[in-house]
């Protein structure tokens, strides 16, 4: 069964833009990305949209649907009433290139700033050994498809452009936490998280967790444990004394 749906889609570029109204056919079982493709095919062939797999695994079709950051390929049309207007806009946190396509290069820049996995110098590849429990601790974070919806919804950079220079956002703080949990990683991730990547800016509102299409518990399992480690290191008197003694011995 099909029906005509009302869509409001943001059209424009970096200079200017506005919401345009459309009526478009919707068929049973379709998702928002299907409707956007039909708009391209029937009414607006110049509509720009980024997509790839249409299976919720590439993270390309991120947008905001009725104000909520989502993957267009995972947002089903049967979640809306037939007479409801569906508004589709680009991710607000990143600069618009054209229509629904945004410039997400900020995220790749932050990814490059994180040092890679750093095993002990005396271990050669093939000699790494770790317990299964250590594997499972950070396995969840490997599900990330880098859709950057968590980055988009994080109010630290969504509402404060000036914070982008000193705050990496939840996706990359999660990457730092993953490496810090690795028993063979020798880099000082805790100091870097606080001083270089802005961990202190995060006030654990859990908005990043709410929009994650892979249901990763970013806040509870990555950001809060990382904050606890940093706080222990900086403020726990026993840890502080131990660090002092070690430095003196060195």
N, C-alpha and C positions, 0 to 999 in steps of 0.2 A: 504494500500500500504506500502510495506516495502523496506528498502534500507540498504546498508552497510555503517556504519558510522565509521569515524576514531576517536579513543579515545586514549588519552595519560594520563595514570594514574600513580600517584606516588606510588612506591613500595619500602618498606624498613622498618627500625625500628629506634630506638633511636641512633644506632651506625652509620648507613649509609643507603643510598637509592638513587633511581634514577627514572626518568620517563620512563615508558615502553609503547610501541605503540601496539595498538590492532585494529583489524577491527571486528565490531560486528553488528549484525542485529538490526535494529530499526523499530518498527511498529508504525502505526498511533496512536496518542493520548498518547504516552509514555512520561515519564519523565526521567531525568538522573538516578534516583535510579533504575528504571526498567532495564536500560542498564547495570548498575553495577551488578545487580542481575543476568542478563543473562551472563555477563562475569564470575561470580562465578560458574554458572551452566554449562558453556560450555568450558571455557578456563583456568580459574585460581581459582580453588576451595579453595585455601588458601588465597584469597584476603580478608583482614579484613576491615569491614565497620560497623559503628554503626547506627542502625535504629530501629524503633519500629512501629509507627502508620501508616506511609506512607500517612498521611492526613494533614501534616503541623501543627500538634497540640502538638507533643511531644518534638520537638526541637532536636531530637537525630542525624539526618543525616546531620548535618552542615559540610560543606566543602567549598573549594574555586574552583569555576568553571570559567575557563578562567581568573583567578586572582581575581574574585569577590566573597566575602563571601555570600553563599546562602544555602538554604535547598535543598538537592538533589531531594526530593520528590515534590518540588514546582517549579522546573526549567524544563520547558517543552522543549522537543526536537525540536518542530517546531519553536522555536526561533532561531535555528541555520540553516545555509545553509547546504544542503546535503553533499557538499564536504569539509565543514569546520571541522578542527580538534578541538575536545572538550577536553580540559585539565582539569583533576580533581586532586586536591592536598589537603592535610589535612590543617586544620586551622593553619596558620603560627605562631600565637601568643602563642600557647600552645605546650608543648613537645610531640613529636610523640611517640606513643606506638608501633603501627604497621600499615603500609599502610595508610589508611584514618582515623584511630582511633587516637585521641589525648587525652592527660591527662588534663582534665579540672578541676582538684581538686582545682586549684587556686581560682576558682569562689566559690566553697563551703566554702573554708576557709574565703573568704571575707564576705560571707553571715553570717557566724557564728560571725563575729566581729561586726555586727550591732545589738544593743539591740532591743528586741522585742517591740511591741506596749506597751506603758506605760500609762494606764489611771490614772486619779486622785485617790489617795488613799482612798478618802471618797466615791467613787462610787463602787457599787457592780455590778457583771454581771447581766444584765437585766435592769439596771438603766441608761444605756448609751442612750443619746438622741442627735441627730444632725439633721441639716437641709438637705433637699434633695440636695441643691446646693453644700454642703460640700461633700456629697457622690459622686456627679458627677465630682467634681474637680479632684479626684484621681482615678476614676473608670477606666479611660483609661489605667493606668499603670498596672492594674490587668490582662490585656490581655497578659502580657509577658509570653512566653512559655519557657523561659530560654534556648534558642538555643545558646546563647553566641556569636552570630554573631556580635553584637555591641561591645562586648569585644574584639573580634578578629580583627575588623577593626580599633579600636581606636589606633591611632599612638603613643599615650603616652606610652602604654605598648607593642604595636606591634613592635616598632622600638627601645625601650629602656627597656630592661629586668630589669635594675636596678630600674626602677620606680614601679615595681610590689609590693614591700614591702610597699610603702607609698601611692599607688593609687588604689582605689577599682574598677574603671572603670564605664562606663555609666550605666550598668544594676543596680549596687548597689547604685550609687549616685541617681538614679531614685527611688529606694526603700526608701532612706533617705528622698527625697523630698516628696514622698507619705505620709510618716509618719509625716513630718513637716507640711503638709497641713491638717492633721487630727485634728479637733478641740478638741478632747479629749486626744490627746497624750501630755504628760507632760515632756518628755525628751528634752534635749537641742540638737536638731538635727543640728542646724546651726553651732554651735561650733565644733561638732564632724565631720561634713562634711568637714570643712575647715582644721582642725588640725589633724584629724585621718584618713580621707579617701581621702585627696588630691584633693578636689574640685578645688583648684587654678590651678592645672595642666591642667584642661580642657580649651581649647581655642576655643570652640564652632564651630568647622569646620562642624558639622552636618553629619559627615560620619556615625555615629552610627544610626541616623535616616534613612539614605538612605538605609541601609541594613536590617532594621527591617521587618520581614515577616508579623508582625501584624500591621504595619503602625502606630506604636506609635510615636508621635512627642516627642521623648526623649529630644532633645535639647531645643525646643521652650517651651514645657509645663512642663518640670521638671528641667533641668540643668540651664537654664537661670533664671527662677524665683528663684531658690535656690541661685544662684550667687548674684542676686539682694538683697535678704534678708540678705545675709552675708555682702555685701558691705554697705547696709544701717546701719546695726548694728555696723560695724567697723568704718565707715567713716562719716556717717551723724552726724553733730554737735548737732542737737536736740536730736537724739537718744542717743548719747554719754553723753550729759548732763543729760538726764533722767535716764540713768543707774547709773551715779554718785550720783544723788540725792537719788535713791532707795537704793543704797548700804550704803549711809550715814544714812538714816532712819533706815535701818536694824541694 
